[in-house]
Amino acid sequence: MTESTPVFQTHATADVKSRKWLVAGSALASTLVVLGVSQITASSSKQVNLVNLRAESAPLGSLSGLTAEESAIATALNPQTQSARTARWLVHKNTWATIATTSIHLNGAPYAGLASYSDGVGTSAKNATGKLYFYLTPMDSTGQDVTKSPSVSVGISMAQLGQCKMDPQDPTCWKATFSGKLLPVEGDDVKAALEVLYSKHPQMSWWPADHGFRPYELHPTEILLLDFYGGAKSIAAEDYYAVEF
């Protein structure tokens, strides 16, 4: 037993040292955790504040990169009309969109093409009508598709403007989808439609006449806007067109 005593003493000493290191380590870990929690709490609070900006009626540009002037134009005085105004602003600021059609060359499968559009004469918001005019040719797949089946979906995103602070798929990067029929403009309305298109896309005025370009107008039956967390909002066409800047 005498020879074994030092062994037991050594283990006892080791246990004491281990406990000391354990206590010291725990204290250090606790300190780091407290510091970490403080940082996380601060960061989380910052994120929560960002997420709550729209809910707290902060300027619309807070997450979307708008200037103060743009935010003022896009912000509705009546909260009930905000979604319609946001969609109208998004349409006015952009000049091109993605058009999804039922494809002829893909035997009925979906096809998406890009096309320029205009919603009013010039760039002034005061002239914006909300109507989407396109200039299409039967030499292009989109033009061929709408001739056979005019039902389309048109997508427009704030990401196209390069103003989103978040990922393009994030809800705070505004996006609108218009579904309806894309029909040729007829009769006396052709001249006005061309004026609207040429004012924003002057190059269109000298595109080859033998390519069969003609103006088209989208007649939406469904308008969906995704501009914040919680799902897309459905906007009635009459509310959309009623917006005035």
GROMACS elastic network, one bead per residue, 0.5 to 0.9 nm:
[ bonds ]
;  ai    aj funct       b0    kb
    1     5     6  0.60730   500
    2     5     6  0.52059   500
    2     6     6  0.77822   500
    3     6     6  0.66418   500
    3     7     6  0.77218   500
    4     7     6  0.52522   500
    4     8     6  0.65720   500
    4     9     6  0.87742   500
    5     8     6  0.52170   500
    5     9     6  0.61449   500
    5    10     6  0.85666   500
    6    10     6  0.58933   500
    6    11     6  0.85148   500
    7    10     6  0.50665   500
    7    11     6  0.63396   500
    7    12     6  0.86192   500
    8    11     6  0.51123   500
    8    12     6  0.61271   500
    8    13     6  0.85473   500
    9    13     6  0.60579   500
    9    14     6  0.84810   500
   10    13     6  0.50135   500
   10    14     6  0.60406   500
   10    15     6  0.85165   500
   11    15     6  0.60362   500
   11    16     6  0.85821   500
   12    15     6  0.50358   500
   12    16     6  0.62872   500
   12    17     6  0.86640   500
   13    16     6  0.51351   500
   13    17     6  0.62395   500
   13    18     6  0.84863   500
   14    17     6  0.50425   500
   14    18     6  0.58997   500
   14    19     6  0.84151   500
   15    19     6  0.59832   500
   15    20     6  0.84931   500
   16    19     6  0.50407   500
   16    20     6  0.61800   500
   16    21     6  0.86374   500
   17    21     6  0.61464   500
   17    22     6  0.83819   500
   18    21     6  0.50803   500
   18    22     6  0.58967   500
   18    23     6  0.84811   500
   19    23     6  0.60117   500
   19    24     6  0.84371   500
   20    23     6  0.51381   500
   20    24     6  0.60886   500
   20    25     6  0.83709   500
   21    24     6  0.50128   500
   21    25     6  0.58019   500
   21    26     6  0.83196   500
   22    26     6  0.59135   500
   22    27     6  0.84611   500
   23    26     6  0.50303   500
   23    27     6  0.61070   500
   23    28     6  0.85773   500
   24    27     6  0.51052   500
   24    28     6  0.61998   500
   24    29     6  0.85216   500
   25    28     6  0.50790   500
   25    29     6  0.59909   500
   25    30     6  0.84488   500
   26    30     6  0.59543   500
   26    31     6  0.84831   500
   27    30     6  0.50604   500
   27    31     6  0.61969   500
   27    32     6  0.86408   500
   28    31     6  0.50786   500
   28    32     6  0.62030   500
   28    33     6  0.85265   500
   29    32     6  0.50385   500
   29    33     6  0.59883   500
   29    34     6  0.85041   500
   30    34     6  0.60637   500
   30    35     6  0.85020   500
   31    34     6  0.51314   500
   31    35     6  0.61719   500
   31    36     6  0.84154   500
   32    35     6  0.50266   500
   32    36     6  0.58382   500
   32    37     6  0.83774   500
   33    37     6  0.58523   500
   33    38     6  0.83299   500
   34    37     6  0.50967   500
   34    38     6  0.60860   500
   34    39     6  0.86035   500
   35    38     6  0.50642   500
   35    39     6  0.62687   500
   35    40     6  0.85968   500
   36    39     6  0.50589   500
   36    40     6  0.60120   500
   36    41     6  0.83349   500
   37    41     6  0.57126   500
   37    42     6  0.82718   500
   38    41     6  0.50446   500
   38    42     6  0.60627   500
   38    43     6  0.84445   500
   39    42     6  0.51051   500
   39    43     6  0.60090   500
   39    44     6  0.83602   500
   40    44     6  0.57226   500
   40    45     6  0.82282   500
   41    45     6  0.58639   500
   41    46     6  0.83602   500
   42    45     6  0.50942   500
   42    46     6  0.61585   500
   42    47     6  0.86850   500
   43    47     6  0.62451   500
   43    48     6  0.85829   500
   44    48     6  0.59777   500
   44    49     6  0.83435   500
   45    49     6  0.59348   500
   45    50     6  0.84771   500
   46    49     6  0.50530   500
   46    50     6  0.62306   500
   46    51     6  0.86981   500
   47    51     6  0.61713   500
   47    52     6  0.85282   500
   48    51     6  0.50329   500
   48    52     6  0.59964   500
   48    53     6  0.85371   500
   49    52     6  0.50911   500
   49    53     6  0.61375   500
   50    53     6  0.53146   500
   50    54     6  0.82456   500
   50    62     6  0.81565   500
   50    63     6  0.74144   500
   51    54     6  0.70916   500
   51    55     6  0.78992   500
   51    63     6  0.87257   500
   51   228     6  0.86919   500
   51   229     6  0.81004   500
   52    55     6  0.50445   500
   52    56     6  0.59951   500
   52    57     6  0.86557   500
   52    58     6  0.85991   500
   53    56     6  0.52308   500
   53    57     6  0.64621   500
   53    58     6  0.51914   500
   53    59     6  0.78753   500
   53    60     6  0.83400   500
   53    62     6  0.72507   500
   53    63     6  0.80885   500
   54    57     6  0.51524   500
   54    58     6  0.55720   500
   54    59     6  0.75333   500
   54    60     6  0.67837   500
   54    62     6  0.82284   500
   54    63     6  0.86319   500
   54   228     6  0.74188   500
   55    58     6  0.75078   500
   57    60     6  0.78141   500
   57    79     6  0.89573   500
   58    61     6  0.83369   500
   58    62     6  0.71125   500
   59    62     6  0.58005   500
   59    63     6  0.89130   500
   59    68     6  0.82607   500
   59    71     6  0.62998   500
   59    72     6  0.77799   500
   59    75     6  0.73078   500
   60    63     6  0.72167   500
   60    64     6  0.71475   500
   60    65     6  0.88702   500
   60    66     6  0.75594   500
   60    71     6  0.56699   500
   60    72     6  0.82689   500
   60    74     6  0.72894   500
   60    75     6  0.64902   500
   60    86     6  0.89751   500
   61    65     6  0.53173   500
   61    67     6  0.66915   500
   61    68     6  0.73948   500
   61    70     6  0.77011   500
   61    71     6  0.52884   500
   61    72     6  0.88381   500
   61    74     6  0.86250   500
   62    65     6  0.63910   500
   62    66     6  0.71711   500
   62    71     6  0.85940   500
   63    66     6  0.80827   500
   63   164     6  0.73020   500
   63   165     6  0.61265   500
   63   166     6  0.74533   500
   63   172     6  0.62962   500
   63   173     6  0.78436   500
   64   158     6  0.80300   500
   64   163     6  0.62149   500
   64   165     6  0.57503   500
   64   166     6  0.75853   500
   64   172     6  0.62302   500
   64   173     6  0.59401   500
   64   174     6  0.75493   500
   65   162     6  0.86189   500
   65   164     6  0.55448   500
   65   165     6  0.59528   500
   66    69     6  0.78700   500
   66    70     6  0.56679   500
   66    71     6  0.57032   500
   66   163     6  0.67464   500
   66   164     6  0.84488   500
   67    70     6  0.51250   500
   67    71     6  0.60130   500
   67    72     6  0.85228   500
   68    71     6  0.50760   500
   68    72     6  0.61536   500
   68    73     6  0.87554   500
   69    72     6  0.51437   500
   69    73     6  0.64230   500
   69    74     6  0.87297   500
   70    73     6  0.51531   500
   70    74     6  0.61253   500
   70    75     6  0.85317   500
   70    89     6  0.88600   500
   71    74     6  0.50600   500
   71    75     6  0.59195   500
   72    75     6  0.53006   500
   72    76     6  0.82105   500
   73    76     6  0.77717   500
   73    85     6  0.88427   500
   73    89     6  0.77726   500
   73   125     6  0.84985   500
   73   245     6  0.67269   500
   74    82     6  0.81671   500
   74    85     6  0.62466   500
   74    86     6  0.57420   500
   74    87     6  0.89417   500
   74    88     6  0.83516   500
   74    89     6  0.58372   500
   74    90     6  0.85701   500
   74   245     6  0.83203   500
   75    78     6  0.87620   500
   75    79     6  0.86542   500
   75    82     6  0.66816   500
   75    85     6  0.72085   500
   75    86     6  0.73810   500
   76    79     6  0.62143   500
   76    80     6  0.83322   500
   76    81     6  0.63931   500
   76    82     6  0.51032   500
   76    83     6  0.86246   500
   76    84     6  0.89495   500
   76    85     6  0.64289   500
   76    86     6  0.82581   500
   77    80     6  0.88169   500
   77    81     6  0.80676   500
   77    82     6  0.79337   500
   78    81     6  0.56797   500
   78    82     6  0.67655   500
   79    82     6  0.50918   500
   79    83     6  0.82107   500
   80    83     6  0.75717   500
   80    84     6  0.86740   500
   81    84     6  0.55075   500
   81    85     6  0.62583   500
   81    86     6  0.87300   500
   81   239     6  0.74144   500
   81   240     6  0.85682   500
   81   243     6  0.80137   500
   82    85     6  0.50755   500
   82    86     6  0.60485   500
   82    87     6  0.86171   500
   83    86     6  0.51033   500
   83    87     6  0.62495   500
   83    88     6  0.86259   500
   83   225     6  0.70776   500
   83   226     6  0.89458   500
   83   227     6  0.82209   500
   83   233     6  0.72889   500
   83   234     6  0.84883   500
   83   235     6  0.70444   500
   83   240     6  0.84373   500
   84    87     6  0.52098   500
   84    88     6  0.62061   500
   84    89     6  0.86457   500
   84   225     6  0.84046   500
   84   235     6  0.62065   500
   84   236     6  0.81279   500
   84   237     6  0.87557   500
   84   239     6  0.61973   500
   84   241     6  0.81720   500
   84   242     6  0.84865   500
   84   243     6  0.69571   500
   85    88     6  0.50238   500
   85    89     6  0.60646   500
   85    90     6  0.85097   500
   85   239     6  0.87695   500
   85   240     6  0.70154   500
   85   243     6  0.60050   500
   85   244     6  0.82053   500
   85   245     6  0.84901   500
   86    89     6  0.51229   500
   86    90     6  0.61287   500
   86    91     6  0.86436   500
   86   174     6  0.83978   500
   86   225     6  0.82233   500
   86   227     6  0.80961   500
   87    90     6  0.50849   500
   87    91     6  0.62284   500
   87    92     6  0.86286   500
   87   130     6  0.88425   500
   87   174     6  0.85083   500
   87   175     6  0.80038   500
   87   176     6  0.63956   500
   87   223     6  0.86423   500
   87   224     6  0.85858   500
   87   225     6  0.65384   500
   87   227     6  0.89781   500
   87   235     6  0.87028   500
   87   240     6  0.74274   500
   88    91     6  0.51349   500
   88    92     6  0.61217   500
   88    93     6  0.86663   500
   88   128     6  0.83239   500
   88   129     6  0.84659   500
   88   130     6  0.58947   500
   88   240     6  0.67326   500
   88   241     6  0.80548   500
   88   243     6  0.72763   500
   88   244     6  0.89941   500
   89    92     6  0.50648   500
   89    93     6  0.61094   500
   89    94     6  0.86530   500
   89   125     6  0.81860   500
   89   128     6  0.88998   500
   89   130     6  0.86800   500
   89   245     6  0.86440   500
   90    93     6  0.54110   500
   90    94     6  0.63773   500
   90   156     6  0.74161   500
   90   157     6  0.73033   500
   90   158     6  0.67038   500
   90   174     6  0.77221   500
   90   175     6  0.77258   500
   90   176     6  0.77527   500
   91    94     6  0.55422   500
   91    95     6  0.76847   500
   91    96     6  0.89875   500
   91   118     6  0.84846   500
   91   119     6  0.71837   500
   91   128     6  0.89738   500
   91   130     6  0.68819   500
   91   131     6  0.88688   500
   91   132     6  0.80759   500
   91   156     6  0.70481   500
   91   157     6  0.86876   500
   91   176     6  0.83311   500
   92    95     6  0.74568   500
   92   118     6  0.76883   500
   92   119     6  0.61594   500
   92   120     6  0.79763   500
   92   123     6  0.79756   500
   92   124     6  0.88349   500
   92   125     6  0.69730   500
   92   128     6  0.63953   500
   92   129     6  0.84991   500
   92   130     6  0.71404   500
   93   123     6  0.81837   500
   93   125     6  0.85451   500
   93   158     6  0.86289   500
   93   161     6  0.78963   500
   94    97     6  0.78513   500
   94   117     6  0.83794   500
   94   118     6  0.83311   500
   94   156     6  0.75714   500
   94   157     6  0.81219   500
   94   158     6  0.78707   500
   94   160     6  0.72897   500
   94   161     6  0.69459   500
   95   115     6  0.87481   500
   95   116     6  0.57357   500
   95   117     6  0.54070   500
   95   118     6  0.60251   500
   95   119     6  0.84116   500
   95   200     6  0.76592   500
   95   201     6  0.85260   500
   96   114     6  0.70175   500
   96   115     6  0.55554   500
   96   117     6  0.53101   500
   96   118     6  0.79171   500
   96   156     6  0.76074   500
   96   160     6  0.85307   500
   97   113     6  0.83984   500
   97   114     6  0.57640   500
   97   115     6  0.56612   500
   97   116     6  0.63445   500
   97   117     6  0.71473   500
   97   154     6  0.64792   500
   97   155     6  0.57928   500
   97   156     6  0.52558   500
   97   157     6  0.81107   500
   97   160     6  0.89089   500
   98   112     6  0.63290   500
   98   113     6  0.56041   500
   98   115     6  0.64774   500
   98   116     6  0.88768   500
   98   153     6  0.81572   500
   98   154     6  0.55536   500
   98   155     6  0.51133   500
   98   156     6  0.67487   500
   99   111     6  0.81304   500
   99   112     6  0.54123   500
   99   113     6  0.53132   500
   99   114     6  0.61145   500
   99   115     6  0.70711   500
   99   142     6  0.75773   500
   99   152     6  0.66356   500
   99   153     6  0.58410   500
   99   155     6  0.65787   500
  100   103     6  0.87249   500
  100   110     6  0.66311   500
  100   111     6  0.54972   500
  100   113     6  0.65383   500
  100   114     6  0.88915   500
  100   142     6  0.82034   500
  100   151     6  0.88797   500
  100   152     6  0.55483   500
  100   153     6  0.51217   500
  100   154     6  0.62652   500
  100   155     6  0.80909   500
  101   108     6  0.88759   500
  101   109     6  0.84701   500
  101   110     6  0.58120   500
  101   111     6  0.53164   500
  101   112     6  0.62936   500
  101   113     6  0.81678   500
  101   142     6  0.68252   500
  101   145     6  0.63012   500
  101   146     6  0.69427   500
  101   149     6  0.78389   500
  101   150     6  0.78643   500
  101   151     6  0.69256   500
  101   152     6  0.50373   500
  101   153     6  0.69800   500
  102   106     6  0.83699   500
  102   107     6  0.82916   500
  102   108     6  0.52805   500
  102   109     6  0.59099   500
  102   111     6  0.62255   500
  102   112     6  0.88802   500
  102   142     6  0.89194   500
  102   145     6  0.62585   500
  102   146     6  0.79041   500
  102   148     6  0.88084   500
  102   149     6  0.68004   500
  102   150     6  0.85670   500
  102   151     6  0.77343   500
  102   152     6  0.75193   500
  103   106     6  0.52777   500
  103   107     6  0.61476   500
  103   109     6  0.55234   500
  103   110     6  0.56781   500
  103   111     6  0.54541   500
  103   112     6  0.87025   500
  103   141     6  0.75421   500
  103   142     6  0.78595   500
  103   144     6  0.83417   500
  103   145     6  0.55679   500
  103   146     6  0.87396   500
  103   149     6  0.87108   500
  104   107     6  0.51223   500
  104   108     6  0.57990   500
  104   109     6  0.79034   500
  104   111     6  0.89484   500
  104   141     6  0.77809   500
  104   144     6  0.73583   500
  104   145     6  0.58508   500
  104   148     6  0.80960   500
  105   108     6  0.76951   500
  105   109     6  0.85465   500
  105   141     6  0.76956   500
  105   145     6  0.86038   500
  106   109     6  0.53605   500
  106   110     6  0.76501   500
  106   111     6  0.77478   500
  107   110     6  0.89803   500
  108   111     6  0.86938   500
  111   141     6  0.85830   500
  111   142     6  0.80847   500
  111   145     6  0.89485   500
  112   142     6  0.78577   500
  113   141     6  0.78869   500
  113   142     6  0.63569   500
  114   142     6  0.85444   500
  115   134     6  0.70381   500
  115   135     6  0.78363   500
  115   136     6  0.79564   500
  115   142     6  0.86755   500
  116   133     6  0.85495   500
  116   134     6  0.63044   500
  116   135     6  0.73385   500
  116   197     6  0.86997   500
  116   201     6  0.79050   500
  117   132     6  0.62154   500
  117   133     6  0.53029   500
  117   135     6  0.72159   500
  117   197     6  0.66904   500
  117   200     6  0.82593   500
  117   201     6  0.82185   500
  118   121     6  0.77625   500
  118   122     6  0.86442   500
  118   128     6  0.88229   500
  118   130     6  0.88597   500
  118   131     6  0.78271   500
  118   132     6  0.58825   500
  118   133     6  0.54151   500
  118   134     6  0.69819   500
  118   196     6  0.62260   500
  118   197     6  0.53527   500
  118   198     6  0.85212   500
  118   199     6  0.82595   500
  118   200     6  0.64632   500
  118   201     6  0.80409   500
  119   122     6  0.88961   500
  119   127     6  0.83224   500
  119   128     6  0.56042   500
  119   129     6  0.56911   500
  119   130     6  0.53143   500
  119   131     6  0.50614   500
  119   132     6  0.50519   500
  119   133     6  0.63468   500
  119   196     6  0.70082   500
  119   197     6  0.80189   500
  120   123     6  0.76281   500
  120   124     6  0.83185   500
  120   125     6  0.83588   500
  120   126     6  0.88321   500
  120   127     6  0.54270   500
  120   129     6  0.55825   500
  120   130     6  0.74467   500
  120   131     6  0.74596   500
  120   132     6  0.84118   500
  120   133     6  0.86275   500
  120   193     6  0.87759   500
  120   195     6  0.86669   500
  120   196     6  0.52156   500
  120   197     6  0.77733   500
  120   199     6  0.82221   500
  120   200     6  0.84153   500
  121   124     6  0.77346   500
  121   127     6  0.59075   500
  121   128     6  0.71431   500
  121   129     6  0.88618   500
  121   195     6  0.67627   500
  121   197     6  0.74962   500
  121   198     6  0.83286   500
  121   199     6  0.56591   500
  121   200     6  0.72442   500
  122   125     6  0.85550   500
  122   127     6  0.71704   500
  122   128     6  0.84166   500
  122   196     6  0.72396   500
  122   197     6  0.88445   500
  122   198     6  0.87477   500
  122   199     6  0.51239   500
  122   200     6  0.57296   500
  123   126     6  0.86236   500
  123   127     6  0.76054   500
  123   128     6  0.80152   500
  123   199     6  0.81999   500
  123   200     6  0.70801   500
  124   127     6  0.56271   500
  124   128     6  0.70049   500
  125   128     6  0.51197   500
  125   129     6  0.87207   500
  125   244     6  0.86121   500
  125   245     6  0.59855   500
  126   129     6  0.84115   500
  126   244     6  0.73722   500
  126   245     6  0.55497   500
  127   245     6  0.84721   500
  128   131     6  0.80382   500
  128   244     6  0.81269   500
  128   245     6  0.78063   500
  129   132     6  0.84320   500
  129   241     6  0.69977   500
  129   243     6  0.85126   500
  129   244     6  0.82570   500
  130   240     6  0.73761   500
  130   241     6  0.59770   500
  130   243     6  0.83492   500
  131   217     6  0.71105   500
  131   218     6  0.70687   500
  131   219     6  0.81391   500
  131   241     6  0.78880   500
  132   216     6  0.82587   500
  132   217     6  0.57310   500
  132   218     6  0.55917   500
  132   219     6  0.82921   500
  133   185     6  0.87981   500
  133   193     6  0.68192   500
  133   194     6  0.86398   500
  133   196     6  0.77001   500
  133   197     6  0.68043   500
  133   215     6  0.65534   500
  133   216     6  0.55288   500
  133   218     6  0.66621   500
  134   182     6  0.87542   500
  134   193     6  0.88281   500
  134   197     6  0.73109   500
  134   214     6  0.82020   500
  134   215     6  0.55622   500
  134   216     6  0.50046   500
  134   217     6  0.63088   500
  134   218     6  0.80611   500
  135   143     6  0.89905   500
  135   194     6  0.84163   500
  135   197     6  0.74886   500
  135   204     6  0.79897   500
  135   213     6  0.61311   500
  135   214     6  0.54558   500
  135   216     6  0.61116   500
  135   217     6  0.89448   500
  136   139     6  0.85862   500
  136   140     6  0.75257   500
  136   142     6  0.75422   500
  136   143     6  0.53811   500
  136   212     6  0.80160   500
  136   213     6  0.52132   500
  136   214     6  0.57008   500
  136   215     6  0.64805   500
  136   216     6  0.70663   500
  137   140     6  0.56927   500
  137   141     6  0.85577   500
  137   142     6  0.80400   500
  137   143     6  0.51535   500
  137   144     6  0.76611   500
  137   211     6  0.62844   500
  137   212     6  0.53563   500
  137   214     6  0.66220   500
  138   141     6  0.71974   500
  138   142     6  0.77475   500
  138   145     6  0.85160   500
  138   147     6  0.79533   500
  138   211     6  0.74914   500
  138   212     6  0.65168   500
  138   213     6  0.74027   500
  139   142     6  0.86745   500
  139   143     6  0.69011   500
  139   144     6  0.70622   500
  139   211     6  0.67348   500
  139   212     6  0.77682   500
  139   213     6  0.88072   500
  140   143     6  0.52923   500
  140   144     6  0.63079   500
  140   145     6  0.86893   500
  141   144     6  0.50893   500
  141   145     6  0.60599   500
  141   146     6  0.87496   500
  142   145     6  0.50814   500
  142   146     6  0.62810   500
  142   147     6  0.86104   500
  143   146     6  0.55399   500
  143   147     6  0.63396   500
  143   213     6  0.89261   500
  144   147     6  0.53100   500
  144   148     6  0.67321   500
  144   149     6  0.87492   500
  145   148     6  0.54206   500
  145   149     6  0.59229   500
  145   150     6  0.72368   500
  146   151     6  0.69859   500
  146   152     6  0.76238   500
  146   181     6  0.83843   500
  146   182     6  0.67220   500
  146   183     6  0.76656   500
  147   150     6  0.61698   500
  147   182     6  0.89942   500
  147   183     6  0.82582   500
  147   184     6  0.87799   500
  149   152     6  0.81589   500
  149   181     6  0.84783   500
  149   182     6  0.89152   500
  150   180     6  0.79691   500
  150   182     6  0.51557   500
  150   183     6  0.63597   500
  151   179     6  0.74168   500
  151   180     6  0.54975   500
  151   182     6  0.64373   500
  151   183     6  0.89190   500
  152   178     6  0.81954   500
  152   179     6  0.57588   500
  152   180     6  0.57198   500
  152   181     6  0.59405   500
  152   182     6  0.65969   500
  152   218     6  0.86435   500
  153   177     6  0.65578   500
  153   178     6  0.54926   500
  153   180     6  0.65686   500
  153   181     6  0.84061   500
  153   220     6  0.87703   500
  154   176     6  0.81596   500
  154   177     6  0.55069   500
  154   178     6  0.50280   500
  154   179     6  0.63180   500
  154   180     6  0.86123   500
  154   218     6  0.87440   500
  155   175     6  0.72585   500
  155   176     6  0.58946   500
  155   178     6  0.65654   500
  155   179     6  0.88709   500
  156   159     6  0.86476   500
  156   160     6  0.78089   500
  156   174     6  0.85818   500
  156   175     6  0.56671   500
  156   176     6  0.53916   500
  156   177     6  0.65123   500
  156   178     6  0.85340   500
  157   160     6  0.57259   500
  157   161     6  0.78434   500
  157   168     6  0.80500   500
  157   173     6  0.73252   500
  157   174     6  0.58697   500
  157   176     6  0.64435   500
  157   177     6  0.88024   500
  158   161     6  0.54238   500
  158   162     6  0.70249   500
  158   163     6  0.66400   500
  158   164     6  0.65636   500
  158   168     6  0.79253   500
  158   173     6  0.58608   500
  158   174     6  0.52590   500
  158   175     6  0.61377   500
  158   176     6  0.89573   500
  159   162     6  0.51403   500
  159   163     6  0.63250   500
  159   164     6  0.57207   500
  159   167     6  0.84413   500
  159   168     6  0.55705   500
  159   169     6  0.88327   500
  159   173     6  0.64892   500
  159   174     6  0.76858   500
  159   175     6  0.81980   500
  160   163     6  0.79287   500
  160   164     6  0.88704   500
  160   168     6  0.89751   500
  161   164     6  0.78652   500
  162   165     6  0.86663   500
  163   173     6  0.82963   500
  164   167     6  0.71196   500
  164   168     6  0.68741   500
  164   172     6  0.77499   500
  164   173     6  0.53747   500
  164   174     6  0.81972   500
  165   168     6  0.86197   500
  165   172     6  0.83958   500
  165   173     6  0.75278   500
  166   169     6  0.81091   500
  166   170     6  0.61737   500
  166   171     6  0.86343   500
  166   172     6  0.69969   500
  166   173     6  0.64496   500
  167   170     6  0.51992   500
  167   171     6  0.86489   500
  167   172     6  0.85709   500
  167   173     6  0.70685   500
  168   171     6  0.79938   500
  168   172     6  0.84275   500
  168   173     6  0.56121   500
  168   174     6  0.83066   500
  168   175     6  0.88971   500
  169   172     6  0.83957   500
  169   173     6  0.68214   500
  169   174     6  0.88639   500
  169   175     6  0.88489   500
  170   173     6  0.55894   500
  170   174     6  0.82105   500
  170   227     6  0.87842   500
  170   228     6  0.82470   500
  170   229     6  0.84089   500
  171   174     6  0.62133   500
  171   175     6  0.78014   500
  171   226     6  0.58312   500
  171   227     6  0.52747   500
  171   229     6  0.56878   500
  171   230     6  0.85257   500
  171   231     6  0.81600   500
  171   232     6  0.86791   500
  172   175     6  0.86690   500
  172   226     6  0.77141   500
  172   227     6  0.51004   500
  172   229     6  0.71753   500
  173   226     6  0.81419   500
  173   227     6  0.64214   500
  173   228     6  0.79218   500
  174   225     6  0.74217   500
  174   226     6  0.57722   500
  174   228     6  0.75272   500
  175   224     6  0.84148   500
  175   225     6  0.59608   500
  175   226     6  0.54191   500
  175   227     6  0.64998   500
  176   223     6  0.71153   500
  176   224     6  0.55908   500
  176   226     6  0.63155   500
  176   227     6  0.83703   500
  176   232     6  0.88644   500
  177   222     6  0.80655   500
  177   223     6  0.58538   500
  177   224     6  0.52314   500
  177   225     6  0.65929   500
  177   226     6  0.87277   500
  178   218     6  0.84212   500
  178   219     6  0.87345   500
  178   220     6  0.58306   500
  178   221     6  0.76680   500
  178   222     6  0.58994   500
  178   224     6  0.65902   500
  178   225     6  0.88823   500
  179   218     6  0.84560   500
  179   219     6  0.80598   500
  179   220     6  0.52933   500
  179   221     6  0.59940   500
  179   222     6  0.51920   500
  179   223     6  0.65179   500
  179   224     6  0.85885   500
  180   218     6  0.67667   500
  180   219     6  0.55107   500
  180   222     6  0.66838   500
  180   223     6  0.89280   500
  181   217     6  0.82836   500
  181   218     6  0.58147   500
  181   219     6  0.52899   500
  181   220     6  0.65211   500
  181   221     6  0.80027   500
  182   216     6  0.62555   500
  182   217     6  0.56091   500
  182   219     6  0.62147   500
  182   220     6  0.83670   500
  183   186     6  0.89826   500
  183   215     6  0.85907   500
  183   216     6  0.52947   500
  183   217     6  0.55478   500
  183   218     6  0.64138   500
  183   219     6  0.75382   500
  184   190     6  0.89292   500
  184   214     6  0.71343   500
  184   215     6  0.59534   500
  184   217     6  0.63286   500
  184   218     6  0.88822   500
  185   188     6  0.87739   500
  185   189     6  0.63501   500
  185   190     6  0.56493   500
  185   193     6  0.74193   500
  185   214     6  0.77679   500
  185   215     6  0.56558   500
  185   216     6  0.51888   500
  185   217     6  0.62219   500
  186   189     6  0.59380   500
  186   190     6  0.57662   500
  186   215     6  0.85939   500
  186   216     6  0.88224   500
  187   190     6  0.59245   500
  187   191     6  0.84561   500
  188   191     6  0.64706   500
  188   192     6  0.77897   500
  189   192     6  0.54306   500
  189   193     6  0.61803   500
  189   194     6  0.87154   500
  190   193     6  0.50912   500
  190   194     6  0.61514   500
  190   195     6  0.86386   500
  190   214     6  0.84478   500
  190   215     6  0.69324   500
  191   194     6  0.52240   500
  191   195     6  0.62921   500
  191   196     6  0.87916   500
  192   195     6  0.50805   500
  192   196     6  0.63451   500
  192   197     6  0.87674   500
  193   196     6  0.51350   500
  193   197     6  0.62938   500
  193   198     6  0.86446   500
  193   215     6  0.65219   500
  193   216     6  0.82060   500
  193   217     6  0.83813   500
  194   197     6  0.50114   500
  194   198     6  0.58766   500
  194   199     6  0.83160   500
  194   205     6  0.84190   500
  194   214     6  0.85312   500
  194   215     6  0.66911   500
  195   198     6  0.52668   500
  195   199     6  0.59912   500
  195   200     6  0.89300   500
  196   199     6  0.54606   500
  196   200     6  0.70765   500
  196   201     6  0.87643   500
  197   200     6  0.57798   500
  197   201     6  0.59020   500
  197   202     6  0.77038   500
  197   204     6  0.76765   500
  197   205     6  0.87539   500
  197   215     6  0.81729   500
  198   203     6  0.72936   500
  198   204     6  0.60960   500
  198   205     6  0.60785   500
  199   202     6  0.59100   500
  200   203     6  0.89370   500
  201   204     6  0.57677   500
  201   205     6  0.79299   500
  202   205     6  0.57016   500
  202   206     6  0.80030   500
  203   206     6  0.59448   500
  203   207     6  0.68721   500
  204   207     6  0.52278   500
  204   208     6  0.89110   500
  205   208     6  0.88108   500
  206   209     6  0.78276   500
  207   210     6  0.88652   500
  207   211     6  0.79283   500
  207   213     6  0.80009   500
  208   211     6  0.55522   500
  208   212     6  0.79102   500
  208   213     6  0.80434   500
  209   212     6  0.60758   500
  209   213     6  0.69605   500
  210   213     6  0.80313   500
  220   223     6  0.67852   500
  220   237     6  0.69778   500
  221   236     6  0.82675   500
  221   237     6  0.69891   500
  222   234     6  0.73205   500
  222   235     6  0.73098   500
  222   236     6  0.72677   500
  222   237     6  0.72922   500
  223   233     6  0.82557   500
  223   234     6  0.58178   500
  223   235     6  0.52955   500
  223   236     6  0.68684   500
  223   237     6  0.70182   500
  223   240     6  0.84685   500
  224   232     6  0.60551   500
  224   233     6  0.55190   500
  224   235     6  0.61742   500
  225   231     6  0.87646   500
  225   232     6  0.52986   500
  225   233     6  0.51276   500
  225   234     6  0.65292   500
  225   235     6  0.73994   500
  226   229     6  0.79478   500
  226   230     6  0.87333   500
  226   231     6  0.65438   500
  226   233     6  0.63173   500
  227   231     6  0.85471   500
  227   232     6  0.74221   500
  227   233     6  0.84035   500
  228   231     6  0.73651   500
  228   232     6  0.80247   500
  229   232     6  0.83603   500
  235   238     6  0.84577   500
  235   239     6  0.68292   500
  235   240     6  0.66540   500
  236   239     6  0.53086   500
  236   240     6  0.63280   500
  236   241     6  0.88612   500
  237   240     6  0.50041   500
  237   241     6  0.62347   500
  237   242     6  0.84983   500
  238   241     6  0.52892   500
  238   242     6  0.60137   500
  239   242     6  0.50556   500
  239   243     6  0.68084   500
  240   243     6  0.59335   500
  241   244     6  0.81948   500
